[in-house]
Amino acid sequence: MWRGVCRPLKTLTGSLFCGARCARYARWRTAPIRGFSAGKGDDFFKDVESELKKFRAKAAAALPGSDWTPLVVNPALPPERADVVIVGGGVVGWSVAYWLKKKERIRDGVRVVVVERDPTYSQASTVLSVGGIRQQFSMPENIHMSMFSCDFMRNINEHLDVMNEDPVDLQFNHAGYLFLASENGAEIMEHNYNIQRGEGAKVSLLSPTQLKNKFPWINTEGVVLASYGMENEGWFDPWALLNAFRKKAISMGVYQCFGEVTGLQCTSREMMTAEGEPVEFKRIHHVIVRMPNSLESQPVECGLVVNAAGAWSRKVAEMAGIGTGCKDTMAGIPLPVEPRKRYVYVFHCPNGPGLEMPLLIDPSGAYARREGLGGNFLGGLSPSEEEEPDASDLEVDHDFFQEKVWPKLGHRVPDFQNIKVRSSWAGYYDYNTFDQNGILGIHPLVNNMYLATGFSGHGLQQSPATGRAVAELILDGGFKTLDLTALGLGRLFSGERMLERNIV
């Protein structure tokens, strides 16, 4: 009997205890846990598995050899390695980058990085230029460089067109250049004319009478001879050319980096000359790039460096020890390039010369050209050595126009006596104090630094030819299309100047 009674009691007790446990289990199943959903029972196990999967992924990523890092990588940093680092993102630097990619034998075979310190290009010599192009030089090398560059620009979209981008428009005005010579300069002008014609440039000489008939707005007083470029001369939009080179080069795989080169790390070895004097040879293996408005720097391991830093190329050269050695040695000869400030003034003259006006160069050096169709003109003048302005800033001296530029332009073009200055700006020449000509080639003491600088005002117009020439030196081992050996560094050490007479 008791056994029969106990059996239902055990059953009841078991049911009660089971019910309590089930209730607690049910409450535990439905209680929300931090980080997991509080829905149906199966969601908990799904959430656990999901979190475990994330944990396993993080753990695997943290293992040696993975790309995971607790630090945030700055996407603006240049790559850690490159075949060629080009210091200077002006038109010359981007032209070199374009031609290197154009000439590479295997796609992506040459890794090129262009470093520019001014992200806004607000102080870049390229965009602050007047934008002229001419063949009227005194040296055959300069004539042929500009002839090629003009042909390149006339067919710009055959070279620099980028898929899905608008066609390049340089706003090329083919109005020509008009140089005027006084009695003192007539003989030099005639000599230059013979060189230019001999090299294939389309130039004509005009007597004062012919000059007056062709351009009646000119005052021919004091003019003995004039030289007029009939073809492949004029002006264009400098920013359009720079941007076209830049976009095309980037589309071909060139890396763009905004930052300042603050150092060049080199290895060196010493050798003895036949006279027993020690000579130190260097090779650059890292370029140190500091990010804009930051203390963050990135060393870029490189095969070679192209110094296309324009007015600041001497500073870059000194980072490799160029010009820092003993005064009477090759290592003590500095790169003779310095910034020279030049002013450009925009003025309005409602009754000024018409659309046929070329870029006019007065015997005094004052120049002027049209700017658009609204009666606006650009003008300026290179100061004498004694009047060279302070190049530490780009402030404009407005008195210089009133006292030096306007009187000369007003005398040569009587209509310019009634003008109103609208605006002005200043820019830098990468002025070669040695002979006012470009410096192209490899430095003999730093055997992987190539130089493309010192053009003294004609670097923009010759940039297509310059880029091609430097790319030939790097990839072909020498000049292939134009022989520009005369523009090499040898003349700096021998003291033989290649003077360019037609500097504006």
Secondary structure, DSSP 8 states (H G I E B T S, - for coil): -HHHHHHHHHHHHHHHHHHHHHHHHHHHHHS--TTS--SSHHHHHHHHHHHHHHHHHHHHHTSTTSS--SS---TTS--SEEEEEEE--SHHHHHHHHHHHHH-SSTT-S-EEEEES-TT-TT-TTTTS--EE----SSHHHHHHHHHHHHHHHTHHHHH--TTS-------B---EEEEE-TTTHHHHHHHHHHHHHTT--EEEE-HHHHHHH-TTS--TT--EEEEE-SS-EE--HHHHHHHHHHHHHHTT-EEEE-EEEEEEEEEEEEE-TTS-EEEEEEEEEEEEE-TTSS-EEEEEEEEEEE--GGGHHHHHHHTTTT-S-TTSGGG----EEEEEEEEEEEE-TTS--TT--EEE-TTS-EEEE-SSSSEEEEE----GGG---TTS----HHHIIIIIHHHHHHHSGGGGS-EEEEEEEEEEEEETTTSS-EEEE-SSBTTEEEEE--TT-TTTTHHHHHHHHHHHHHTSS-SSS--GGGSTHHHHHT-----S---
